[in-house]
């Protein structure tokens, strides 16, 4: 997530031009010196950013950060925080259907919420996989002796391992997609018996992940959110949440002629192994949606 330096009006945000890994070991000390921040804050900004690095910085400081990043061949811009688009709070969708005319949402009730959302008014589709916090912590803090944490070198080593894990983390989506057939019989048996589809074994090293897809429409201006708990009629549903997500984004991709498909959505639709579509939590995913929509609007100007 972006590090928020101030919520007062008049601040500036630093926006990356593209999604990329920022090496904390290289950049965090230099950013800390420019911004007069603790190094822990700049390490967090590098590791957790999803396109928005800082928010609420003085204009001169934001420009200095842009210049510093440019010296490392990292393209970024400084933008007045007041000019960043505000996305509506996501509306949770429990039941939906995808067809050639629009996204049907029979489960939604409320004034101004249509039952079918016209694809012509679709602006953005952003999808991602949210990580299991317990699995990510395994092997780090909970397995270390508390007394060892008193040693500064041990703390530094632990932090370095966490950063390396974040940088090299790649989700095995191709493997998930390839192992779909063997469970077909179990899924059919569960359907005939009216039982729950059996859960598939979690992807190695990731625990039980979650999935999220935000679909932004401009008429009306609403952000619809489908998660692993949502049901989409007409789409095959299996015990693999990642495979269900792939099926959904493929269906949305065919309808998004004029919309922006975020980089994470394109990677998921292609079935690519990647770390780009992995998110620590929904707050980080919200930041990414704001960043993706900002660049859509920027390109339209």
N, C-alpha and C positions, 0 to 999 in steps of 0.2 A: 504494500500500500504506500501511497505517497506520504511523506512526512509533512505534516501541517505545522508551519512555523507560526502562523497567526490567522485568526479568523476575522480580523479587522478589515474593513473595506480598503481598497487601494493597493492590495498586495499583488504579487505576480507569481505565476506558476511556470515551472520548467517542464516542457513537454518534449519527449523524444519523438523523432520523426518516424522511427520504426521500433518494433519490439526487438530487444537484444539484451544479452547478459552484460551487466556492468561488473567488472572484477572489483570486489570490495578491497582486496589487498592493494590494488594499484590506485583506485580512485578515492576510496574513503578518506585516507589521510589528506589528500589534496583538497577534497571538498570541505573537510572539516576546517582546514586553514582558511579557505576563501569565505566560508559562511560563518566562521566563529562558532561552530557547533561541536558538541562532544563527538568523538569518533564513533561511538556506539550508534548515534543517530544517523550518521552518513553510511555506516555499514548496513543498517536496517533499510535505508532508502535504496541502496544498490541492490540488496538481496530481494526485497519485497516489492519493488516498483513494478507496475504493469503499464508503462508508458508515461505516467505522471510521476516525476521524480520528487519535486517539492511544490508546496502550495503556500501562499501567503508570505513570500519573501519580498523584501524591498526591491524595487526595479533594478537598481545598480547591482545588487548582489545576484539577482537572477541572470542578468546579462553576463556577469563574471563567470557564473557557472556554465552558461552556454559557450563562452569563449574557451573555458577550460576543457569542456567535453570535445569541442572542435579540434583542440590540439591533440586529442587521441582519436581523431577521425570518427567521432560520434556526433551525428547531426541532431540538434535540438533547437527549440525556440523558446523565448520568454513571452508569455501571454498574460495580460491582465486577468486576474482570477475572476473578475466580474464578467469577463467575456466568455468564460467556459460555459458550455450548455449544462443546464440542470435537467437531469432525467427524472421523469415521474417515478414515484415509488412503485416497485414491481407489484403487479396484480397476480396472485397465485392462481394458476389454472389447474384444476384437478382432473377435468375431462375435456378432450378436444378432438377435432378431426381435421384432416388436411385434404382439401380437394382443389380442383382447378379454379374455383371462384374465390376462395378465401379460407381463412382459418376459422373453423367453427368452434365455439366455446359454450356448449349448452350448460356447463356448470356455473357460469358467471351470472350473478344477479346484481343489479344496481342501475341507477339512473345514468344514462349516457353510455352504457356498455352494450354494444350490439351483440347479437348471437353469432354473426358471421363478420369477420374482419377482411375487408377487401385487400387483395394482394397489391393492387395499384397504390395503396397507401402505406405499403411496407417500406421502412427506412433502414432498419438494421437487424441483423441476426447475429447474435454472439453466443457461443457455446463453450462449455468447459467442463472439466472434471475437478471436483473438490476432493482434497486429500483427507485421509483418516488421521486426525491429530495423534491418536494413541500409537498408530503404526510409525508415524514420523518421529515420535519421541523415543521409540524403542531403540535400545543400543546406545543412547546418549545419556541424558540426565538420570533417568530412573535406574540405570544399571551402574552408575558411578557411586563409589563410596563417598559419603558426604565429607569426610575428612580430607579426601583428595581434592575436593573443590576449593579448599582453603589455599592451595598452592596456585599461584598466578599462572605458572606454565601449564598446569593441567587445564585451567579455565580457557587459556588461549588455544590449547590443542583441541579442546572440545568445540570451541567456537569455529575453529578452522575446519573440523570435520563436518560440522553442520553446514558451512558454506559450500564445501566440496559436494556434499550430498545434494544440496539445492541446485548446484550448477549442472551436475551430471545426471540428474533424475530424468528418466525418459519412460513414458508409459508404453507398455508392450501391446499396442492396439492391434497390430497385425496378427499377433498370436491369439488375441481374444476373438478376432473375426474368423480365424481359421479353425478354431476348435468349437464352432457352433453346431455342426451336424450331429455329433454323438448324443446330444441331450434332446434331440427332437422327439424321440420316443417317450422320454419322461415328461416332456412338456405336453404332448398329446394326451398321455394318460392322466396328467393332472387336470387338463381342460375337461376331459370326459367325466372325471370324478368331481368336478367343481372345486378342486383344491387349488392351493397356491402353487404357482410355478416354482420348482425347487431352485434355491439359490445356487449359483455356480461358485466354484472355488475362487476366492479373491485372487486378483493378479499378483504374482510374486512380488513381495516387497512393498505392496501398496495397501494391504488391508481392504476393508470394505469402503470403497470410494463412493462419492455421491456425484450426481450429474446435474447440470443446470443449462437451460437455454433461455435467453432473453430475446424477445421478439418485439421490436419497437415499431409502432404504427404512428402516423402523423395525423390521421383523421379517423377517429379522435386520437389525440396525443396521449398514448398510453403505452406502458411497457408490460407485456405479458410474460410471465415466468413459468416455464415447465421444468419440473425437477424429476428425479428418479421415482417420486411418488405419484406423478401425473400419469394418466392413461390417455393414449392417443388411439382412437378407433381406426381400424383398418391397417395398422402397422403391426408387424410381427413383434411379439414380446417374448423375450427369453430370460433365463436366469442371469445373464451377463448385463450389468448396467451399462458398461462401455459399449457393448454391441447394440443395445437399445438406443443409445445416444447416437451412434453412427447411423442407424436406420432413420432416425428422426431428422437429423441434419441433411441427409441425402434427400429426403422428401421435401424439406424446406428449400433446399438448394434449387430444385427444379422450378419453384415458384418465385424465386427472388430475382427476377430479370433486372429490375431497376434499383434493387436494394443493395446495401453494402453488406457483404459477408465478411465478418472479421477474420483475421488470419487464423485464429484458433478454430473457427468454424470450417474453413477451407481444409485445414489439416485433418480435422476429424472426419469430414466428408470423404477425404481421399484415403482414409484408413492409415494415416502415417503415424509411425512411432515418433513421439515428440514430447518435449517438456513444456512447450509453449502453452498448451491448453490445460496445464495443471495449475490449480489455484489453492492457496493455503486455506482460504475461507471465502464466504460470500462477499465480505466487505472488499476484499482484494478484487474479486470479480466485478463488483460495482464500479470500482475505479477503472478497470479495463474497459467496461462498456462506455463510460464517460469519455475516455481517451479515443476509442474507436469512433464514437459519434462526433467528437470534435473534428477529427480528420475528415470525416464524410462531409461535414458542413464546410470545412476549409476548402476542400476540393471543388465544392459547388460554387464558391464565390468567384 
